[in-house]
Amino acid sequence: MSHLEQDWDVPMSFDLMVDDLSAVMDRIDEKKVTLFGPSQAASVSIAFAIKHPEKVAGLILYDAYHVAGASAVTWKNNKRVMH
């Protein structure tokens, strides 16, 4: 069974993942980090950097997406709106 097929019985969101990362950093007394984020972790890293810029030295993002489930067509449409 893949992780996508499992029935998770816990709340999960980008906000919760950002809060978890911040809590781990506080617990181990880490003041500033460079985050490597592949795929979904890239979006979490971006959200973390926006919420906690004082804790981020840099971002290394790989295979990121701007919106969950976004397609190339959606990206082209959003790109026009963003400019």
Secondary structure in CASP SS format (residue, H / E / C, confidence):
PFRMAT SS
TARGET T0000
AUTHOR 0000-0000-0000
METHOD secondary structure of the structure
MODEL  1
M C 1.00
S C 1.00
H C 1.00
L C 1.00
E C 1.00
Q C 1.00
D C 1.00
W C 1.00
D C 1.00
V C 1.00
P C 1.00
M C 1.00
S C 1.00
F H 1.00
D H 1.00
L H 1.00
M H 1.00
V H 1.00
D H 1.00
D H 1.00
L H 1.00
S H 1.00
A H 1.00
V H 1.00
M H 1.00
D H 1.00
R H 1.00
I C 1.00
D C 1.00
E C 1.00
K C 1.00
K C 1.00
V E 1.00
T E 1.00
L E 1.00
F E 1.00
G E 1.00
P E 1.00
S C 1.00
Q H 1.00
A H 1.00
A H 1.00
S H 1.00
V H 1.00
S H 1.00
I H 1.00
A H 1.00
F H 1.00
A H 1.00
I H 1.00
K H 1.00
H C 1.00
P H 1.00
E H 1.00
K H 1.00
V E 1.00
A E 1.00
G E 1.00
L E 1.00
I E 1.00
L E 1.00
Y E 1.00
D C 1.00
A C 1.00
Y C 1.00
H C 1.00
V C 1.00
A C 1.00
G C 1.00
A C 1.00
S C 1.00
A H 1.00
V H 1.00
T H 1.00
W H 1.00
K H 1.00
N H 1.00
N H 1.00
K H 1.00
R H 1.00
V H 1.00
M H 1.00
H C 1.00
END
